[in-house]
């Protein structure tokens, strides 16, 4: 981003905004806007800035794409991991309830499979609750049935 590169170039030279503005004949407020990203210099001013900072215009204006790619790939890796944990947790009743809080807290909107992971969380929760309900129902039915048999006999 141009704003960050202008600020880094000025700080590398260890000079203030006012010194740059005085050397290149423009206002300190303009330089501040450019460094904060609220404004952009015209091409003539950009040429002066690149000469002053001893950088090419391409170096000042190129995008920082490598950092964005690394962030996306980290999120993609975590998304795959969270999705796989949820898929594995669906048929394993107790394991699913144990993994839900961890997966739900780690799932962020930056994850590639954000919505799918939320769907899996709901499936795992529903299935696990159904399994536990079935076990509890079976337990109470057998208890009630055995107590009825005892009273009849």
C-alpha positions in Angstrom: 0.0 0.0 0.0 1.3 3.4 -1.0 0.6 5.0 2.4 2.6 2.4 4.3 5.5 2.6 1.9 5.7 6.4 2.0 5.7 6.3 5.8 8.4 3.5 5.9 10.6 5.4 3.4 10.4 8.6 5.5 11.1 6.8 8.7 14.0 4.9 7.0 15.6 8.3 6.3 14.8 9.4 9.9 13.2 12.7 8.9 9.9 14.3 9.8 6.9 15.0 7.6 7.7 18.7 7.8 11.2 18.2 6.5 10.0 16.2 3.5 7.3 18.8 2.8 9.8 21.6 3.0 12.3 19.8 0.7 9.7 19.1 -2.0 7.6 22.3 -1.6 4.2 20.9 -0.5 2.3 21.1 2.8 2.9 18.7 5.7 -0.9 18.1 5.8 -0.7 16.7 2.3 2.1 14.3 3.2 0.1 13.3 6.3 -2.9 12.5 4.2 -0.8 10.4 1.8 0.8 8.5 4.6 -2.5 7.8 6.3 -4.2 6.7 3.1 -6.8 9.4 3.1 -5.4 10.9 -0.1 -3.0 10.1 -2.9 -0.4 12.2 -4.6 -0.6 13.1 -8.3 1.9 11.6 -10.7 4.2 14.6 -10.6 4.4 14.5 -6.8 4.8 10.8 -6.8 7.9 11.3 -9.1 9.3 13.8 -6.7 8.7 11.5 -3.7 10.3 8.5 -5.4 13.4 10.5 -6.3 13.6 12.0 -2.8 13.3 8.6 -1.1 15.5 7.0 -3.8 12.9 4.4 -4.7 11.2 3.6 -8.0 7.5 4.5 -8.5 6.9 0.8 -8.9 8.4 0.1 -5.5 6.2 2.8 -3.9 3.0 1.7 -5.5 3.3 -2.1 -5.7 0.7 -4.2 -3.8 1.7 -6.4 -0.9 0.2 -9.6 -2.3 2.5 -12.1 -0.7 1.3 -11.3 2.8 -2.3 -11.7 1.8 -1.6 -15.1 0.1 0.0 -16.4 3.3 -2.9 -15.3 5.4 -5.4 -17.0 3.1 -3.5 -20.2 3.0 -3.3 -20.4 6.8 -7.0 -19.8 7.1 -7.6 -22.5 4.4 -5.6 -25.0 6.3 -7.4 -24.3 9.5 -10.8 -24.5 7.7 -10.0 -27.9 6.3 -8.9 -29.1 9.8 -12.1 -27.8 11.5 -14.3 -29.2 8.7 -12.7 -32.6 9.0 -13.0 -32.6 12.8 -16.7 -31.8 12.4 -17.3 -34.5 9.8 -15.5 -37.1 11.9 -17.5 -36.0 15.0 -20.9 -36.6 13.4 -21.2 -40.3 14.1 -19.2 -40.3 17.4 -21.6 -39.0 19.9 -19.5 -38.1 23.0 -16.6 -36.9 20.9 -18.8 -34.5 19.0 -20.0 -32.7 22.1 -16.4 -32.4 23.3 -15.1 -30.8 20.1 -18.0 -28.4 19.5 -16.8 -25.6 21.8 -13.3 -25.7 20.3 -14.4 -25.7 16.7 -17.0 -23.1 17.2 -14.5 -20.7 18.9 -11.8 -21.3 16.2 -14.2 -20.8 13.3 -13.9 -17.2 12.1 -15.4 -15.4 9.1 -12.0 -15.4 7.4 -12.1 -19.2 7.2 -12.8 -20.5 3.7 -15.5 -23.0 5.0 -17.0 -20.7 7.6 -20.6 -21.4 6.7 -20.1 -25.1 6.1 -18.4 -25.5 9.5 -21.4 -23.8 11.1 -23.7 -26.3 9.3 -21.5 -29.2 10.5 -21.6 -27.8 14.1 -25.4 -27.8 14.0 -25.5 -31.4 12.6 -23.1 -32.7 15.2 -25.0 -31.0 18.0 -28.3 -32.3 16.7 -27.1 -35.9 16.2 -25.3 -36.0 19.6 -28.3 -34.6 21.5 -30.5 -37.2 19.7 -28.2 -40.0 20.7 -28.1 -38.9 24.3 -31.9 -38.5 24.3 -32.3 -42.0 23.0 -30.0 -43.4 25.7 -31.8 -41.5 28.4 -35.2 -42.5 27.1 -34.1 -46.2 26.9 -32.8 -45.9 30.5 -36.0 -44.4 31.9 -38.2 -46.8 29.9 -36.4 -49.8 31.2 -36.5 -48.5 34.8 -40.2 -47.8 34.5 -40.9 -51.1 32.9 -39.0 -53.0 35.5 -40.7 -51.2 38.3 -44.1 -52.0 36.8 -43.2 -55.6 36.5 -42.2 -55.7 40.1 -45.5 -54.2 41.2 -47.5 -56.6 39.1 -45.6 -59.7 40.2 
